[in-house]
């Protein structure tokens, strides 16, 4: 947790959070996540690759890949206010976080190979993100907004900083 105050760096261990390497593909993280799903476990994944932006960004392929490979259903969670946690903690105040739970959907299939499979995973990831967008305030939809001005403004936040 690079941006977290030192006083809360113990939280990942408490919540069994497995952090991943942000740059490139984290094969260990995918293997670990697949093992959890194979044992009928539950995962919480930020499909965009993190929770640092205040608007939705396009997904990375990991969540869609895991959904396809495991046959697991996806339960969308709309979480609003995550970017407020650490600034509020630093000031000794509580942040307001809103969590809305959608309906489970899936399972998914991706039958292609190479670029065709990558495109199918992108489409599945976009569907996951649209379901999440439906659960958060419209001004947070980012690249999934129906408003072209919000989509345009979200393009800067949509850049993945670890590419």
Steps between C-alpha positions, in 0.01 A plus 500: 500500500736771377273801564354383829601661827738281702231462768279290267750284311390201712152500338588277202600217734187544712273478194705230320583740219750371249669796337617468143780646294343787306726493194432225249339167573514359851488126429534418871194711576299332222606153620412586860164644399424193286580274797260695720223465240577128448433451872164682473654802668408863438714779354465873490673646197516853372471417126673829411813389685457719810281742685698824483286689246170670583338391169475167319773403258518216246566161655823309492451144367555317831145498642348391167771236457431356846123505440543308173760252624319419826141515378427716805205736516581870543334706774542868412571739786469874455733663750496878527732702720813281503722793403392675822622235742863594549462881490231474768702253712798734489278775642354271766154498343275231359442474126159421358510193279190377316480140381219381275466135403368399159361172376737212424555430130697261285655251458697607196666326209776619272560254219750693292878486500756778477354837407148359466511371858649827623208686337248265663664561839486875437128476426440297817702753700294784352179320599629463855585871508158603361334299778719677755421840342130435552566482876686827552411869449488611135782752545733207591426289187814633330563328166166317540298821525220581257614864525774574242647775719544262795652237265743755357601624847554139612757427229785631715395284794459207257873486432649210689800651681704178511508419126 
